Amino acid sequence: MESFQKSILLPLILSAWLPGLGCCYSITKGPENATVLAGSEARFNCTVSAGWKVIIWLSKGSPVLTVTSSQGSLETTERFTSQNYTTGDQFTSELIIHNTQLSDSGRVECSIQQPSDNNFAFLSVQVNGSLLIKNSTLTVKENQTIEIVCEALGWAPAPDIAWMRNDSLVDKSSYVTLQSPGSHGLHNALSTLTLTPRDTEVLTCLADIEALPSPQNATVTLIFDNSATENDYSEDNSSTWVVVVAVVFSFLGVVLLIVVIVVAVRCCLKRRGSTYQNEIRKVSAEKKKDGDLENSQRSGSENLGYIPEELWNTEQSPRLASLPPMSSKFAGPDGTLHISSVPKVRPQRRPDYLMSPKKIRNVTLV
């Protein structure tokens, strides 16, 4: 703080002690405008004629460095230093601003405590931010239009964007650049290039500001793939075949479903018709059985031992006369009792017998 006060008071004291000396020297060459990148050094020169006593350097109106002919440089901060050169009867003071910041931009003045027309210049501190293209390599197909996006972030001022295809600049009508404010006084830019590649090529995005010795760049390689068309054709064919197969199988499925439904309906109808016919047959069989039973009850059973009376009267005597005598018991030589029976003689039935409409009485021997 004391050194700063000295740098302010010293010119006033010298001016008071050396009245009339202001007319004896002048600035022969003042500082020039400078544009630098943030973090670098900025240098300004001020050349005065012989007889000078004091030089005061000011940044945006505030004194930062004082140089006297008797004591040399009076530095108040490490960021502002000076180097001195003497050529003949002229003296040159060089102001060096270290580690420049964006806030250092503004007017830089060299004062000799008297009016001068060429005693100030302007410092412009610029910031180069980042520059990138998201994809470093892209594969493109034939007749495919693509968009390449280049993004610049954190610049001051906003950079000028340009594009190159291989080694040739791209016409400005092929791309669009939009700028937007960022944080802390910085700026952003977004550039979009639209093109239809015909071959493999290298695209370069260039961002430039005055402080850069050469534009900052980002590149992307476009790989032109001829096989992409064939793959697309193959994929289209595959998709077409898939669709065709799906349609065919759907149609066959519908036809098969219809056939199954028709067969099922016919089977149901056939089963129902067969059941109905069986019921009819069953009812007919029962009716026939009932009719036969009724006829059987009406006609009775056939008596195989029946002989008409006419035949019986005519044949009874001879048959009875020829029958052997019946015996129920007899004794053997040893006195043992034997029981025997004479077999019954069943009268022979004649197939043809006389039928008489008159009422007769029938007797059956058993």
C-alpha positions in Angstrom: 0.0 0.0 0.0 2.9 2.3 0.8 4.6 1.7 -2.5 1.3 2.4 -4.2 1.0 5.7 -2.4 4.6 6.5 -3.4 3.8 5.9 -7.0 1.0 8.3 -6.8 2.7 11.1 -4.8 6.1 10.9 -6.5 5.0 12.4 -9.8 3.3 15.2 -7.9 6.4 15.9 -5.9 8.5 15.9 -8.9 6.2 18.2 -10.7 6.3 20.6 -7.8 10.1 20.5 -7.6 10.8 20.8 -11.3 8.6 23.6 -12.5 8.7 24.3 -16.1 10.4 21.0 -17.0 7.3 19.6 -18.7 8.1 21.5 -21.8 11.5 20.0 -22.0 10.5 16.4 -23.1 7.6 14.6 -24.8 6.4 11.2 -25.9 7.8 10.5 -29.3 6.1 7.1 -29.7 3.2 6.0 -27.6 1.8 2.4 -26.9 -0.1 0.4 -29.6 -3.2 -1.6 -29.3 -2.7 -5.2 -28.3 -4.8 -8.3 -28.5 -3.7 -11.3 -26.5 -5.1 -14.6 -25.2 -6.1 -14.9 -21.6 -3.2 -16.2 -19.5 -0.5 -14.8 -21.8 1.6 -11.6 -21.6 0.7 -8.2 -22.9 3.4 -5.7 -23.7 3.2 -1.9 -24.3 6.0 0.5 -25.2 6.3 4.2 -24.5 9.2 6.2 -25.9 10.1 9.7 -24.6 12.7 12.2 -25.6 15.7 13.2 -23.6 15.2 15.1 -20.4 12.3 13.0 -19.2 11.8 12.7 -15.4 8.8 10.5 -14.8 6.6 8.0 -16.7 3.4 6.7 -15.1 1.5 3.7 -16.6 -2.3 3.5 -16.0 -4.6 0.5 -16.7 -8.3 1.6 -17.2 -7.5 4.9 -15.4 -5.7 3.4 -12.4 -1.8 3.7 -12.0 -0.1 0.4 -12.0 3.6 1.3 -12.5 5.8 4.3 -12.2 9.3 4.8 -13.8 11.6 7.7 -12.8 14.8 8.7 -14.4 16.6 8.6 -11.0 15.1 5.5 -9.3 14.0 3.4 -12.2 10.8 1.3 -12.0 8.6 1.4 -8.9 6.4 -1.8 -9.2 3.4 -2.2 -7.0 2.3 -5.7 -8.1 3.9 -8.7 -9.6 1.5 -8.8 -12.5 2.7 -5.4 -13.8 6.4 -5.1 -14.5 8.6 -3.1 -16.9 11.8 -3.2 -19.0 13.7 -0.1 -20.0 15.7 0.6 -23.1 17.8 3.6 -24.1 18.6 4.4 -27.7 20.6 7.6 -28.3 18.8 10.4 -26.5 15.5 8.5 -26.3 14.2 6.4 -23.5 11.7 3.5 -23.9 9.7 2.1 -21.1 8.0 -1.3 -21.8 5.0 -2.3 -19.6 4.5 -6.0 -19.2 1.2 -7.4 -18.0 1.6 -11.0 -16.8 -1.2 -13.6 -16.8 -3.7 -11.4 -18.5 -7.3 -11.8 -17.6 -10.5 -11.0 -19.4 -11.0 -8.1 -16.9 -7.8 -6.5 -18.0 -9.3 -5.5 -21.3 -9.5 -1.7 -21.7 -7.4 1.4 -22.0 -3.7 1.4 -21.2 -2.1 4.8 -20.8 1.4 6.2 -20.7 1.5 9.5 -18.8 4.4 12.1 -18.5 2.3 14.5 -16.6 1.4 16.7 -19.6 -1.1 16.4 -22.4 -0.2 14.1 -25.3 -2.0 12.9 -28.4 -0.5 9.4 -28.6 -0.2 8.4 -25.0 -2.8 5.5 -24.8 -3.8 2.2 -26.5 -6.3 -0.5 -25.9 -5.8 -4.0 -24.6 -8.1 -6.8 -25.7 -7.9 -10.1 -23.8 -9.6 -13.0 -25.6 -10.4 -16.5 -24.5 -10.3 -19.5 -26.7 -12.7 -22.2 -25.4 -13.3 -25.7 -26.4 -14.2 -27.0 -29.9 -15.5 -30.4 -30.7 -17.4 -32.6 -33.1 -19.3 -35.4 -31.3 -18.4 -38.2 -33.7 -14.8 -38.5 -34.9 -15.8 -41.1 -37.6 -19.0 -41.5 -39.4 -20.1 -44.2 -41.9 -22.5 -42.8 -44.6 -24.5 -44.5 -47.3 -24.9 -43.5 -50.9 -27.3 -40.6 -51.5 -27.5 -40.1 -47.7 -27.8 -36.5 -46.5 -26.2 -35.9 -43.1 -25.7 -33.1 -40.6 -22.4 -32.5 -38.8 -22.5 -30.4 -35.7 -19.5 -28.4 -34.4 -19.8 -26.9 -31.0 -17.6 -24.1 -29.5 -18.0 -23.4 -25.8 -16.6 -20.7 -23.5 -15.1 -18.3 -26.1 -14.6 -14.5 -25.8 -15.5 -13.1 -28.1 -17.7 -15.5 -30.0 -15.5 -17.3 -32.6 -15.9 -17.2 -36.4 -16.8 -20.7 -37.6 -15.8 -22.1 -41.0 -15.8 -25.5 -42.6 -13.4 -27.4 -44.9 -14.0 -30.5 -47.0 -10.6 -32.1 -47.4 -8.5 -29.0 -48.3 -11.2 -26.8 -49.7 -13.4 -24.3 -47.9 -17.1 -25.0 -47.8 -19.5 -22.4 -49.0 -21.2 -20.5 -46.2 -24.6 -21.4 -47.6 -24.0 -25.1 -46.7 -23.8 -24.5 -42.9 -25.6 -22.4 -40.3 -23.9 -20.9 -37.2 -25.8 -19.8 -34.1 -24.2 -17.8 -31.2 -25.4 -17.6 -27.6 -24.1 -16.0 -24.5 -22.4 -18.1 -21.8 -21.4 -17.6 -18.2 -18.8 -15.1 -16.9 -18.9 -13.0 -20.1 -18.1 -15.9 -22.4 -19.9 -17.0 -25.6 -20.9 -20.2 -27.3 -21.4 -21.1 -30.9 -23.1 -24.0 -32.7 -22.5 -24.7 -36.4 -24.4 -27.3 -38.4 -23.1 -28.4 -41.8 -25.4 -30.2 -44.2 -24.1 -32.3 -47.0 -24.5 -35.4 -49.2 -21.1 -37.2 -49.4 -20.0 -38.9 -52.6 -16.8 -40.4 -51.4 -14.8 -40.8 -48.2 -13.6 -37.4 -47.1 -12.3 -35.4 -44.1 -14.4 -32.5 -42.7 -12.7 -29.8 -40.6 -14.5 -27.3 -38.3 -12.4 -24.1 -37.8 -13.0 -21.6 -35.0 -11.0 -18.4 -35.1 -10.5 -15.3 -33.0 -8.0 -12.4 -33.4 -5.7 -13.5 -30.6 -5.2 -17.0 -32.1 -2.1 -17.4 -34.3 -4.1 -20.0 -36.3 -7.7 -21.2 -36.1 -8.5 -23.9 -33.6 -9.9 -27.0 -35.4 -11.8 -30.2 -35.0 -12.1 -33.0 -37.6 -14.4 -35.8 -38.6 -13.8 -38.6 -41.1 -16.7 -39.6 -43.3 -16.4 -43.2 -44.6 -18.4 -43.8 -47.7 -19.9 -47.3 -47.6 -20.9 -48.7 -51.0 -22.0 -52.0 -49.4 -24.6 -50.1 -47.5 -26.9 -50.0 -50.6 -26.5 -53.7 -51.0 -27.2 -54.3 -47.4 -30.3 -52.1 -47.6 -31.5 -54.1 -50.7 -30.8 -57.3 -48.8 -32.6 -56.0 -45.7 -35.5 -54.9 -47.9 -35.7 -58.3 -49.6 -35.6 -60.0 -46.2 -38.3 -57.8 -44.8 -40.4 -58.4 -48.0 -39.9 -62.2 -47.6 -40.8 -62.0 -43.9 -44.0 -60.1 -44.8 -44.9 -62.6 -47.5 -44.3 -65.6 -45.3 -46.3 -64.0 -42.5 -49.2 -63.4 -44.9 -49.1 -66.9 -46.4 -49.0 -68.5 -42.9 -51.8 -66.3 -41.8 -53.9 -67.3 -44.8 -53.1 -71.0 -44.3 -54.0 -70.6 -40.6 -57.4 -69.1 -41.5 -58.0 -71.8 -44.1 -57.0 -74.6 -41.6 -59.3 -73.0 -39.0 -62.2 -73.0 -41.4 -61.6 -76.6 -42.4 -61.4 -77.7 -38.7 -64.7 -75.8 -38.0 -66.4 -77.5 -41.0 -65.2 -81.0 -40.1 -66.3 -80.4 -36.5 -69.7 -79.2 -37.6 -70.2 -82.2 -40.0 -69.1 -84.6 -37.3 -71.6 -83.1 -34.9 -74.4 -83.3 -37.4 -73.5 -86.8 -38.4 -73.4 -87.9 -34.8 -76.7 -86.3 -34.2 -78.2 -87.9 -37.3 -76.9 -91.3 -36.3 -78.3 -91.0 -32.8 -81.7 -90.1 -34.3 -81.6 -93.1 -36.6 -80.6 -95.4 -33.7 -83.5 -94.1 -31.7 -85.9 -94.7 -34.7 -84.5 -98.3 -35.1 -84.8 -98.9 -31.4 -88.4 -97.7 -31.3 -89.2 -99.9 -34.4 -87.5 -102.9 -32.8 -89.4 -102.4 -29.6 -92.7 -102.1 -31.6 -91.8 -105.3 -33.5 -91.0 -107.1 -30.3 -94.3 -106.1 -28.8 -96.1 -107.2 -31.9 -94.4 -110.6 -31.9 -95.2 -111.1 -28.2 -98.8 -110.2 -28.7 -99.0 -112.6 -31.6 -97.4 -115.3 -29.5 -99.9 -114.7 -26.8 -102.7 -114.9 -29.2 -101.6 -118.1 -31.0 -100.3 -120.0 -28.0 -97.6 -122.7 -28.0 -97.6 -125.6 -30.3 -98.5 -128.9 -28.7 -96.3 -131.5 -30.3 -98.2 -134.3 -28.6 -101.5 -133.3 -30.0 -103.3 -136.0 -32.2 -106.6 -135.3 -33.9 -109.5 -137.4 -32.6 -110.2 -139.0 -35.9 -106.7 -140.4 -36.1 -106.8 -141.4 -32.4 -110.0 -143.5 -32.9 -108.7 -145.3 -35.9 -105.3 -146.2 -34.5 -106.0 -146.6 -30.8 -106.9 -150.3 -30.8 -104.0 -151.7 -32.7 -101.5 -149.6 -30.8 -102.9 -150.5 -27.5 -103.0 -154.2 -28.4 -99.4 -154.2 -29.4 -98.2 -152.6 -26.2 -96.3 -155.1 -24.0 -97.6 -155.8 -20.6 -96.4 -153.3 -18.0 -94.6 -154.4 -15.0 -93.5 -152.4 -12.1 -91.6 -155.0 -10.1 -89.9 -158.3 -10.5 -87.6 -160.5 -8.5 -84.4 -161.8 -9.6 -82.9 -165.2 -8.9 -81.2 -164.0 -5.8 -84.4 -162.5 -4.5 -83.2 -158.9 -5.0 -85.9 -156.5 -5.9 -85.4 -154.6 -9.1 -87.5 -151.7 -10.2 -87.9 -151.0 -13.9 -90.3 -149.1 -16.0 -91.4 -149.5 -19.5 -90.6 -146.5 -21.6 -93.4 -144.3 -22.6 -94.4 -144.6 -26.2 -95.0 -141.2 -27.7 -97.5 -141.3 -30.5 -96.2 -140.4 -33.8 -97.4 -137.2 -35.1 -98.6 -137.1 -38.6 -98.0 -134.0 -40.6 -101.3 -134.2 -42.3 -104.4 -134.7 -40.3 -108.0 -134.1 -40.9 -109.3 -130.8 -40.0 -113.0 -130.7 -39.0 -114.9 -127.5 -38.6 -117.0 -129.3 -36.0 -116.3 -128.9 -32.3 -114.5 -131.9 -30.9 -113.0 -132.9 -27.6 -109.3 -133.5 -27.5 -107.4 -135.6 -25.0 -103.7 -135.6 -24.7 -101.8 -138.5 -23.0 -98.6 -137.7 -21.3 
